[in-house]
Amino acid sequence: MTIGIWILGDQLCQDYLAIPSGSDQCPIILIESLEYVRSRPYHQQKLVLVWSAMRHFASELKQQGHSVTYIEAEDFRSPLLDWITAHHITELRVITPLDKPFRHQIANLDLPCAITLLPNPQFLWPTDDFLQWANSRKRLLLEDFYREGRKRFNVLMQPNGKPIGHAWNFDKENRKPPKKSDPHFNPPAPLWFHPDAITQTVIEKVKTLDCPTYGKLDRFGWAVTRSQALQVLDTFIHQRLDTFGPYEDAMVTGEDTLWHSLISPYLNLGLLTPGEVIHRVESEFYARQDTDHPIAINNVEGLIRQILGWREYMRGIYEWSDADYPTLNWFNHQHPLPPFFWDASQTDLNCLHQCLDQTERLGYTHHIQRLMVLNNFALIAGISPQAIEQWFHSAYIDAYDWVMQPNVIGMGQYADGGMLASKPYAASANYINKMSDYCKSCRYDPKVRTGETACPFNYFYWDFLDRHREKLTTQGRISFILKNLDKMSAPERQQIHQSAQHWHQIHNSGQ
């Protein structure tokens, strides 16, 4: 019996290897598949990150004495068949893919050996544990799940079972608008890496691909090894953690990363694990409590909530949801995705331009830019949730099926009717004007909702409320806003609706 191991591109942690105890000579294979890349126009930064990380990982395994085959191929099946035959493989072991479509693809490979799918350890909550928790609940709120996770894994907890800081959530302290006059508003430079020979080779490959891609590759600086990813984590803990929280939601022109950790791509590739990140952050908090420079609890709790709360919850919802979840469209939004999502230069809304331009350059924006600018615009403008979800999956360096479906279909677009979020994340220009400096350099007025200078976020927002009034009245957290809609005159509401229709006619006329 010969066991072979297939390592997927988002499972790059040696602790995950399904190597039998006492043996380091199980054949291992990694495959770069062009067929997989052709499934959507992936960001060039994403392709370089994944392929370079895979090649570095394979090189490290070889240096440790493992028998490693690395293949660049059109598809997965052909090189697998040749490798299985050459090594007389009788059992192929694969860590269960996180994305459901890839599980289906593996199930249909029709290989001449047994395929064993092993549990995926890239999350703290095993799938069965989440499903057991979810099936015992009348509601699936993130806050409830987060508190359960804090207790279960004893994170930021007192011995008496109460949370450190006497509160579970310090989100209210982490919503400061950007103020460059604030002496503390001095974001540190992010840690980027100069591409080595392996990465340079991958960059040249990506630049010459004969399939559609997205984004720019003028500069690449993401970590491509576990050692580099650990350096990014160290940099965050020592240079960013103690000021991470307050401006967590702020958006500032020319500041791509602010105090954000930039570790999501590495968690999703397996180069970092959620447990070690939480442990490092929590340990730093305790170590500095009695020093002259303690870390405020809102900084630490805010980061841990993103990992132990949001990340674990999104993956759990992905596993819990039915097969039709990706097709849900509660508001029946059908407008196509505007062309400027693929080319930031085509929009004159500064907030959209800033977020989309950054996405083109880095494959990255932080969570508020994604939720309250890009997702928010798609929601209130009535864009197809499937269209915007596919764009997010293509555009972001940390995007995978398991995270984009619940995050966009559920949280961003409310297309599941409230299975995930307690209310639609819809907002007018007022929110963006408060939490960013984008509106100051925009031709549109964030305080005007009709007329030539009216911000599209305003008339789309009020038109969204008007169009979906009947459904939204059942949503307790948003129904009170409808009273403001009732104060508008019928002619103003009609003008708002006409402005929204006119915008779509202009921006989708070529589609």
C-alpha positions in Angstrom: 0.0 0.0 0.0 1.4 3.4 -1.1 -0.1 6.5 0.3 0.2 9.7 -1.8 -0.5 13.2 -0.5 -2.0 16.0 -2.6 -1.5 19.4 -1.1 -3.8 22.1 -2.4 -2.8 25.7 -2.8 -4.6 27.0 0.2 -3.3 24.3 2.6 0.3 25.4 2.9 1.1 24.4 6.5 3.3 21.4 7.3 1.3 20.7 10.4 -1.6 19.7 8.1 0.4 17.0 6.2 -1.4 13.7 6.3 1.9 11.7 6.5 1.7 8.5 8.4 3.6 8.4 11.7 7.2 7.4 11.3 7.4 8.0 7.5 8.7 11.0 5.6 8.8 9.4 2.2 5.1 9.5 1.2 5.1 11.0 -2.3 3.7 14.5 -2.3 2.2 16.4 -5.2 1.3 20.1 -5.8 -0.3 21.2 -9.0 -0.7 24.6 -10.6 -3.9 24.3 -12.8 -4.6 26.7 -15.6 -8.1 25.3 -16.0 -8.8 26.5 -12.4 -7.5 29.9 -13.1 -9.7 30.3 -16.2 -12.8 29.8 -14.1 -12.9 33.6 -13.4 -10.6 36.6 -14.0 -8.5 36.4 -10.8 -6.5 39.3 -9.6 -2.9 39.0 -10.8 -1.6 39.7 -7.2 -3.7 36.7 -6.0 -2.3 34.4 -8.7 1.3 35.4 -7.9 0.7 35.0 -4.1 -0.8 31.5 -4.4 1.6 30.1 -7.0 4.7 31.6 -5.4 3.7 30.4 -2.0 3.1 26.9 -3.4 6.5 26.8 -5.0 8.2 28.0 -1.9 6.3 25.5 0.2 7.3 22.7 -2.2 11.0 23.8 -2.0 10.9 23.7 1.8 9.4 20.2 1.8 12.2 19.0 -0.6 14.8 20.5 1.7 13.4 18.5 4.5 13.8 15.3 2.6 10.3 14.7 1.3 9.6 13.3 -2.1 7.8 16.2 -3.9 6.4 16.5 -7.4 5.5 20.0 -8.5 3.5 20.2 -11.8 2.3 23.1 -13.9 -0.5 21.7 -15.9 -3.8 22.5 -17.8 -5.9 20.6 -15.3 -5.7 18.5 -12.1 -6.6 15.1 -13.3 -4.0 14.4 -16.0 -0.9 15.1 -13.8 -2.6 13.2 -10.9 -3.1 10.1 -13.1 0.6 10.2 -14.3 1.9 10.7 -10.7 -0.4 8.0 -9.3 0.8 5.5 -11.9 4.5 6.4 -11.5 4.5 6.0 -7.7 2.0 3.1 -7.6 -0.3 5.1 -5.3 -3.1 3.1 -3.8 -4.5 5.8 -1.5 -4.6 9.5 -2.2 -4.9 11.7 0.9 -6.2 15.2 0.6 -7.1 17.6 3.4 -10.8 18.4 2.8 -11.0 21.5 0.6 -12.7 24.5 2.2 -14.6 25.4 -0.9 -17.6 23.1 -1.8 -17.1 23.3 -5.6 -13.6 21.9 -5.3 -14.9 19.1 -3.1 -17.3 18.2 -5.9 -14.5 18.4 -8.4 -12.3 16.0 -6.4 -15.3 13.6 -6.0 -15.6 13.5 -9.8 -11.9 13.0 -10.7 -12.4 9.2 -11.3 -8.9 8.3 -10.2 -7.6 4.7 -10.1 -7.0 4.7 -6.3 -8.9 5.4 -3.1 -9.3 9.1 -2.1 -9.3 9.9 1.6 -10.5 13.3 2.6 -9.2 14.3 6.0 -10.6 16.9 8.4 -9.5 20.4 7.6 -7.8 22.0 10.7 -7.6 25.6 9.3 -10.3 26.7 11.8 -10.8 26.4 15.5 -14.4 25.2 15.2 -14.7 21.8 13.5 -17.6 21.8 11.1 -19.6 19.3 13.1 -19.3 21.4 16.2 -20.5 24.5 14.4 -23.5 22.6 12.9 -24.4 21.2 16.3 -24.3 24.7 17.7 -26.3 26.2 14.8 -29.0 23.5 14.9 -29.6 24.1 18.6 -30.3 27.8 18.0 -33.4 29.8 17.1 -31.2 32.5 15.7 -27.7 32.5 14.3 -26.2 35.8 15.4 -22.5 36.5 15.1 -22.4 38.0 18.6 -23.9 34.9 20.2 -21.4 32.7 18.3 -18.5 34.9 19.2 -19.3 34.8 22.9 -19.6 31.0 22.7 -16.2 30.9 21.1 -14.6 33.1 23.7 -15.9 30.7 26.4 -15.1 27.5 24.5 -11.4 28.5 23.8 -10.9 30.5 27.0 -9.9 33.7 25.1 -9.8 37.0 27.0 -11.8 35.3 29.9 -11.6 35.7 33.6 -11.5 32.7 35.9 -15.1 33.4 36.9 -16.3 33.0 33.4 -16.7 36.7 32.7 -15.0 38.5 29.9 -11.8 40.5 30.4 -12.7 44.2 30.6 -16.2 43.4 31.8 -17.6 43.5 28.3 -17.7 41.2 25.3 -17.5 43.8 22.7 -15.7 47.1 22.5 -16.8 48.0 18.9 -18.1 51.4 20.0 -14.6 52.4 20.9 -13.3 51.4 17.4 -15.3 53.7 15.2 -13.3 56.9 15.3 -13.5 58.9 12.1 -10.2 59.9 10.5 -8.6 63.0 12.0 -5.2 63.7 10.6 -4.9 66.5 13.2 -4.9 63.8 15.9 -1.3 63.4 17.0 -1.9 59.6 17.2 -3.0 59.5 13.6 0.3 58.3 12.1 -0.1 54.9 10.6 3.1 52.9 10.3 4.4 51.7 7.0 3.3 48.1 6.1 5.9 45.3 5.8 6.3 44.4 2.2 8.9 42.0 0.7 11.0 42.2 -2.4 10.2 39.4 -4.8 12.9 36.7 -4.9 13.8 34.6 -7.9 10.9 32.2 -7.5 8.4 35.0 -7.2 9.9 36.8 -10.1 9.4 33.7 -12.2 5.8 33.5 -11.2 5.2 37.2 -11.9 6.5 36.7 -15.5 4.2 33.7 -15.9 1.1 35.6 -14.7 2.0 38.6 -17.0 2.0 36.2 -20.0 -1.2 34.2 -19.2 -3.5 33.7 -22.2 -6.6 34.0 -20.1 -8.4 37.1 -18.6 -7.1 38.4 -15.3 -7.8 41.5 -13.2 -5.8 44.1 -11.4 -2.3 45.4 -11.7 1.1 43.8 -11.1 3.3 46.9 -11.1 4.5 46.0 -7.6 4.2 42.8 -5.6 5.2 42.7 -1.9 3.0 40.1 -0.2 4.6 37.4 2.0 5.0 34.0 0.2 6.5 31.9 3.0 5.5 31.1 6.5 8.6 32.8 7.8 7.6 36.0 6.0 4.0 35.7 7.2 5.3 35.4 10.8 7.3 38.6 10.2 4.0 40.3 9.2 2.3 39.1 12.3 5.3 40.3 14.4 5.2 43.7 12.8 1.5 44.0 13.5 1.9 43.0 17.1 4.8 45.3 17.8 4.0 48.3 15.6 0.2 48.3 15.0 -1.7 46.4 17.7 -1.7 49.1 20.4 -3.3 51.6 18.0 -5.3 49.1 15.9 -8.7 49.6 17.3 -9.9 53.3 17.3 -9.4 53.8 13.6 -10.4 50.3 12.6 -13.3 51.6 10.5 -11.7 54.7 9.1 -11.0 55.3 5.4 -8.3 57.7 4.4 -7.0 58.8 1.0 -3.4 57.6 0.4 -3.5 55.2 3.4 -4.0 51.7 2.0 -3.5 49.8 5.2 -3.7 52.1 8.2 -3.2 49.9 11.3 -4.7 46.7 9.9 -2.9 43.4 10.4 -2.7 42.3 6.7 -2.7 38.7 7.7 -6.0 37.5 6.2 -4.3 36.1 3.0 -1.9 34.1 5.1 -4.6 32.7 7.3 -6.5 31.6 4.3 -3.5 30.0 2.7 -2.5 28.1 5.9 0.8 30.0 6.3 -0.6 31.2 9.7 -3.2 29.5 11.9 -6.0 31.2 13.8 -5.0 29.6 17.0 -1.4 30.9 16.9 -2.5 34.4 15.9 -5.0 34.7 18.8 -2.5 33.3 21.2 0.2 35.7 20.2 -2.1 38.7 20.4 -3.6 37.7 23.7 -0.2 36.9 25.2 1.1 40.4 24.2 -1.9 41.9 25.9 -1.2 40.1 29.2 2.5 40.7 29.0 2.1 44.4 28.8 -0.7 44.9 31.3 1.6 45.9 34.1 4.1 47.9 32.1 4.3 51.6 31.3 2.8 50.8 27.8 -0.2 48.6 28.3 -2.4 47.7 25.3 -6.0 48.9 25.6 -8.5 46.0 25.6 -10.4 47.4 22.6 -7.4 46.9 20.3 -6.9 43.3 21.3 -10.6 42.4 21.4 -11.2 44.0 18.0 -8.6 41.9 16.3 -9.6 38.7 18.1 -13.3 39.2 17.2 -12.3 39.4 13.5 -10.7 35.9 13.7 -12.5 34.0 16.5 -15.8 35.7 15.7 -16.2 36.8 12.1 -13.9 34.4 10.3 -15.0 31.3 12.1 -18.7 32.4 11.8 -18.5 33.0 8.1 -17.0 29.6 7.4 -19.6 27.9 9.7 -22.5 29.6 7.9 -21.0 28.5 4.6 -21.1 24.9 5.8 -24.5 25.2 7.4 -26.3 26.8 4.5 -28.2 24.9 1.8 -26.8 24.3 -1.7 -29.0 27.1 -3.1 -27.4 29.8 -0.9 -25.3 31.3 -3.7 -28.4 31.9 -5.8 -30.4 33.7 -3.2 -31.8 37.1 -4.1 -34.2 38.3 -1.5 -34.6 41.8 -3.0 -34.7 40.4 -6.5 -31.9 42.8 -7.6 -31.1 42.3 -11.3 -28.9 45.2 -12.5 -25.6 44.2 -14.0 -22.3 45.1 -12.4 -21.2 48.6 -13.7 -18.0 48.4 -15.8 -16.1 50.7 -13.4 -15.8 47.8 -11.0 -13.3 46.4 -13.4 -11.7 49.8 -14.2 -11.6 52.4 -11.4 -10.8 55.2 -13.8 -14.4 55.0 -15.2 -16.1 56.3 -12.0 -16.3 59.8 -10.8 -17.5 58.9 -7.3 -14.3 59.5 -5.3 -15.1 56.9 -2.6 -15.7 54.2 -5.2 -12.6 55.3 -7.2 -10.4 55.2 -4.1 -11.5 51.7 -3.0 -11.5 50.3 -6.5 -8.1 51.8 -7.4 -6.6 50.3 -4.3 -8.2 47.0 -5.1 -6.6 47.1 -8.6 -3.2 47.8 -7.1 -3.1 45.5 -4.2 -6.1 43.0 -4.3 -6.8 44.4 -0.9 -9.0 46.9 1.0 -10.1 46.6 4.6 -13.4 45.4 5.8 -15.3 48.7 5.9 -14.2 49.7 2.4 -15.6 46.3 1.2 -18.8 46.4 3.3 -19.8 50.1 3.5 -18.6 51.4 0.2 -18.4 48.6 -2.4 -21.1 46.2 -1.0 -23.2 49.0 0.1 -23.2 50.6 -3.3 -24.1 47.3 -5.0 -26.9 46.8 -2.5 -28.7 50.1 -2.7 -28.1 50.4 -6.5 -29.9 47.1 -7.0 -27.0 45.2 -8.5 -27.3 41.4 -8.8 -25.9 39.8 -5.7 -24.4 37.0 -7.8 -22.6 39.6 -10.0 -21.1 41.5 -7.1 -20.1 38.2 -5.3 -18.3 36.9 -8.4 -16.5 40.2 -8.7 -15.4 40.1 -5.0 -14.2 36.5 -5.6 -12.1 37.6 -8.6 -10.8 40.9 -7.1 -9.5 40.1 -3.6 -6.3 38.4 -2.6 -7.9 36.7 0.4 -11.1 35.6 -1.5 -12.3 32.1 -1.5 -15.7 30.5 -2.0 -16.2 29.8 1.7 -15.7 33.4 2.7 -17.2 35.4 -0.2 -20.6 33.6 -0.3 -21.7 34.4 3.2 -19.8 37.7 3.4 -21.3 39.1 0.1 -24.5 37.2 -0.4 -25.5 37.3 3.2 -23.8 40.2 5.0 -23.1 42.6 2.2 -26.2 42.1 0.0 -28.7 40.7 2.5 -29.8 38.4 -0.3 -30.5 35.6 2.2 -33.3 37.7 3.8 -31.6 37.9 7.2 -30.3 34.4 7.8 -26.9 35.9 8.6 -27.2 39.6 9.3 -29.7 41.3 11.6 -30.3 44.1 9.1 -29.2 45.2 5.6 -25.9 47.1 5.6 -27.4 50.0 3.6 -26.2 53.6 4.2 -26.3 57.0 2.5 -23.3 59.2 1.8 -23.5 60.4 5.4 -21.7 57.3 6.7 -18.9 57.6 4.1 -18.5 61.3 4.8 -18.2 60.6 8.5 -15.8 57.7 8.3 -13.6 58.9 5.5 -12.0 61.9 3.8 -13.2 60.8 0.4 -16.2 63.2 0.1 -13.9 66.3 0.4 -12.4 65.6 -3.0 -15.5 64.4 -4.8 -17.6 66.4 -7.3 -20.8 65.2 -5.5 -22.2 66.7 -2.4 -22.8 64.1 0.4 -25.5 66.3 1.9 -27.6 66.5 -1.3 -30.0 63.8 -2.5 -31.5 65.3 -5.6 -30.1 67.5 -8.5 -26.9 67.5 -10.5 -24.6 67.6 -7.4 -26.5 64.9 -5.5 -24.4 62.0 -4.4 -25.6 58.8 -6.0 -25.3 57.1 -2.6 -28.0 59.4 -1.4 -30.6 58.9 -4.1 -29.8 55.2 -4.3 -30.2 54.8 -0.6 -33.6 56.4 -0.4 -34.8 54.7 -3.5 -33.7 51.4 -2.0 -35.8 52.1 1.1 -38.8 53.2 -1.0 -38.6 50.2 -3.4 -38.4 47.7 -0.6 -40.5 49.4 2.0 -42.9 46.5 2.4 -40.0 44.0 3.1 -38.1 46.4 5.3 -41.0 47.2 7.6 -40.5 43.7 9.0 -36.9 44.4 9.9 -37.0 46.0 13.3 -33.6 47.6 13.1 -34.4 49.6 10.0 -38.1 50.2 10.1 -37.7 53.4 12.1 -35.6 54.9 9.2 -38.6 54.5 7.0 -40.3 57.2 9.0 -37.9 59.7 7.5 -38.9 58.4 4.1 -42.5 59.2 5.0 -41.6 62.8 5.6 -40.5 63.3 2.0 -43.0 64.6 -0.5 -44.2 62.4 -3.3 -42.5 64.6 -6.0 -39.2 64.3 -4.1 -39.4 60.5 -3.9 -40.3 60.4 -7.6 -37.3 62.6 -8.4 -35.0 60.3 -6.4 -36.4 57.3 -8.2 -35.8 58.9 -11.6 -32.3 59.8 -10.6 -31.6 56.2 -9.8 -33.1 55.0 -13.1 -31.2 57.6 -15.1 -27.9 56.5 -13.5 -28.4 52.9 -14.5 -29.3 54.0 -18.1 -26.0 55.9 -18.4 -23.7 53.4 -16.7 -25.2 50.2 -18.2 -26.0 51.5 -21.7 -23.1 49.6 -23.2 -24.0 46.2 -21.7 
